[in-house]
């Protein structure tokens, strides 16, 4: 785990490809996140940088145009979208020309048509498959129509269902809003089955990026443990969690083994900064900078707070992660869940 690397190394050490989420990493709502653009442009000057987005509402070109507006050096080919990943899944066993019922926006229809599939918005057209993704305008009538298309037939069969992603929420300027996972859940309640998922944390998006850039020596940057970090770990690459989006210290401390990041930074300036070494003592205590934390049975014990709350968080995460204990069985000091980075 890179939480234990030497002080000379940065999160970019040994990396050949940088992968970055968008919402909560580059921007929140319409607002650029401080230090994101300058840090990403600096990294992109030394290695390829691809942007992975689970938001299925827009095309890769539209995403690139938005990112360019913030000052990022990016082209449409640097954007990997969940609709592209959905098409990758579809192409494995559904031939071009098939009729696809779409829930979502242009991001999905553009990729389907580009791959040779036909598109419909009506269950009465007897589609061959349903592809569901997020768009702000999706409402009850679209979800109901999807449920009609997915209904079990008289012979017990049902058509295939692919969802672009499982994100329960989306971070916006006004707060946290329901995401595609919430909309998928509404259809799931009606049809009593789950779809295949294409976006993070599934590996199709990562495989698309690896194929496009010709390397798997990558680092995934994200603000969500259940999509960005879990997906990167599932794809077998390093992961970096940035505290500018959805998941906060409380979620980091409670992260399951398949969602524990290699690096934790306050903002993206941390990409180029030496990452502090985590030193593990014989008693199992973890020291990062001036902070030191150890486990005493089910109690998380702060031996030294240090001067940097980020190093205290890193030390606490390292101690908890090494213990293998579930957070609900632990006693955690209140200072560790205090959010200094909101």
N, C-alpha and C positions, 0 to 999 in steps of 0.2 A: 504494500500500500504506500502511495507516494506521500502520505502524511508523515512518513518516517524517513524521507530523503534528506540529504545533506543540505546545509545552509547555502552552498554555492549554486545549487540547482534552482532553476525557475520552473514553473509549470510547463514551459515550452521546450525544456531540455529533452532532446531525443525525439521530438515530434516532427513529422513530415507533412501532416495535414491537420488543419484546425477546423472544427465543426462548431457552429454557434447557433443556438436558438435565437428567436427574435423577441417575442413578447416577454418582458421582464428581464431581458438581457441587453438588447439594443434600445428598445423604447418601451414605454408604458403608456397605453392610450396613444395619443398623438405626440407625446413629449419624449424627446431623446433623453436617455439615461446619462447622467454626467459621467464623463471619461470613457464612455463606450466607444464612440466613433474614433477618437484619436488612438486609443489602445488597439482596436481592431485593425485600423489602417497600418499601424506600426508592425503588427504581427503579420499582416498580409504582404508586407514588403519583404518578408523573409521566407514565407511558405504559402502554399495554396490555402485559401479560406473559403469554405462553403457554408451557406446559411440553410439550416434545416428547420422547416416550419410545419407544424401540425395543422395550422389554420388553412382550411381548404377553400376559403371563399374567393381567393384571387389567383391569377396566373403567376408563373415565375417572373415574367416580364414586368408585371404590375408590382410585384414585391421588390424587384431590383430597382425599379423607378423610385419607389418610396425610400429605399435604403440610400440610393444615390442622392436623394433630396436632403438627407441628413449629413451628406458629405462622405459617405463610404464609397470606396473604390470597388464597385460590384457590377457584374453583368448578369443577364438572365441565366446563363449557364452556371453561375455560382450559387443558384438557388435550387434546393431540393425540396419539393413539396409533398405533402401526404397524398394528394391525388396522383402524383407520379408513382408513388409507392403502391397505391391501390391498383393502378394500371399494371404494374409489375406483377402483382398477385393475380390479376385478371388474366393476363396473357399466358399464364402457366397452363391453363386448361379451358379458357373460353376464347374461341376464335374471333378475329375481327369480323365485323358485320352483325354481331349479336346485338340485341336491343337491351339497353341499360336504363333502368328507372333511376333517376337522379334526385336525391335530396341535397340541396346545396346550391352553390353559385357557379360562376364562370370558371373558377379554378378547377372544378371537376369536369365540366362539360368540355372545356378546351383540351384537356389531356385525353379524354375519351375519344373525342373526334379526331385528334391528331393521331391516335393509335388505330383508327379505323372502325370504331364502334358507333352505333346509332344511339340516340338519346331520346327518352320520353319523360313526361311528367305525369302520365296517367296510368294507373293500374289496369284500366280497361284495355290497354294496348297489349296486354299479356307479355310483359318484359321477361327476359331471360335471367336477369340478375338485378339486384338493387345495390347501388353505391350511395352511401350516406356520408355527408360531410357538413361542416358548419358554414352558415352564412347568416348575417344579422337578420335577414328578412324571413328566415325559416319560422313557420308558425304551426299551429295545430292542424290546419288543413293539409300541409305537406307531410306532416308526421302520420296523420290518419291515412293518407293515400299510400304511404310506404307500408303501413300495416296491412292495408288491403292487398297490396302486391305480394307481400310476404306470407299471407295466410296459407295455412295448410290446405292442399287440394283434397278432393274426395278420395283419391288413392293413397293419401298419407304423405305424398311428396310435397316439397316446397322449394322455391327457387333460392339461389345463393344470395347471401347478404354480406357485403363488405363495407366496413366503416373506416373512414380515413384515419380516425384517431379516437383516443379515449379520454382526452383532457376534460375533467369535470368542470373546470372553471377557466376563465380568461381574465387576465389582469387589465383593467382599463383605468383611464384617468380618474374616474369617479369611484372606482372600487373594483371588487371581484364580481364578475358576472358569470352566469352559466355557460359552459362550453359544450363541445360536441358530445362528450360523454354523457352529459345530462340529457341531451336530446335523444341520443341512442337509447338511454335507459327508458325513456317514455315509450319508444317503439317496442323495446324488449318487454315491457310490462303488458303490451297488447298482444304480442305474438308468442311470448313465452319461450324465446330462444335468443341466443347471442350471435352477433356477427363475427366474421373474421376481422381483425384489425390490421391496418396497413402502416400507420404512422408510429412514431415513438410511443411506447418503448419497444415495439417490434423491430426486427432487424432489417426489414425491406428498405427503409430509408437509408440506413447506414451502408447496406450493400450497394445501393445505387451510388452513393458518394464514393465508396471504395473503388467501384468499377470506373467511375468517371475520372478519378484522379490517380488511379493505379497504385494505391498504397493503403495499408491498414494501420500504419503507425500514426494514429490520430489521437487527438484530444477533443472531447466533447465538452462544450461550455453550456451550462443551463442554470435555470432558477427553480426548476421543478424536479423533485426527487423521483416521482412516480413515472415520469416520461423521459426527461433528458438524462438524468443520472442512471436510472434503471436501464434505459435503452442503451446507453454507452457501455455499461458493464455487460449487458447481454451480448453486445457486439464484440466484446473482448478488448475494449480500448480504455484509455485513461479518461477520467472525468473530473471536471472542475465545477463546483457550485459557487455561484455568485449571489451575494445577499442584496440583490436589487429587484427581486420579483416576488413570487408567490411564497415559497417555503422559507421559513424563518428559523432562528435558533432552536425553537421548541421542536420543529420537525426534524432538524438535523440531529439533535440528540436522540430522537426516537427512531431514526432511520433503520429499517430492516437491513439485513446483510446484503441484499441485492440492490440496495439504494444508497449505499454509503460511498460518498465521493472520495476521490484521491486527494483533492485539494479544496480548500474553502477560502474564498477571498471576499473582501468587502465590496470591491468594484473591480473593473477590468484592468486597472493599473497593475493589479496583482499578477497579470500574465507575465510581465517582464521583470518583476521584482523577485529577488532571491526568496525562495520559500523556506520558512524556518524548519529546522530539523526537530523531529519529535524524538526525545531521548527517553527510553524505557529503563527504569531502575530495576534492581533485583526484586523489590517488593511489588513490582507491577505498576508503580506510579508512572505517569506520563508527563514529561516536562516539555513545554514549548515556550521559548523565550524565558520570561520571568514567571510564567504560570506553571503550576504543578498540581495534578489531580490524580487521585487513585480511587480504586474501589475497595470498600470495606464491606464485604458481603454484598448486600443489596443496596448499600448506601454509597452515593457519590460524594467523595470527600475532597474538598478544596484544601490543599496543603499550602498553596501560595497563589494569590490572585494575579500578581504581576501588574504591570502598568498598561498592558494592551488587552482590552476585552476580547479581541479577535483571537489572540493566542490562548486566552483562557477557554474560549469556546473550542478551539482546535484541540487543546489538551483534554478537555472533558469528552469530546467526541472520541478521541483516540482511546481513552480509558474505557469508555462504555463499549465501543466497538470491539476492543480486545476481550472484554468480559464475556461477550456472547449472550448477555442477559437482555431480556425484553424490557423496554422502558417502563411498561405498566407495573413491573415488579420492583422498580427502583425508587429510592428516595433521592430526589434531585434538588439541590439548593436553588432557591428562587433566583439568585444572581445569574445562574447559567442560562435561564430562559429569558432574561432581560434583553430586549431588542435595542441595540445601540445604532442600528443601521437603517431604521425606517425613514 
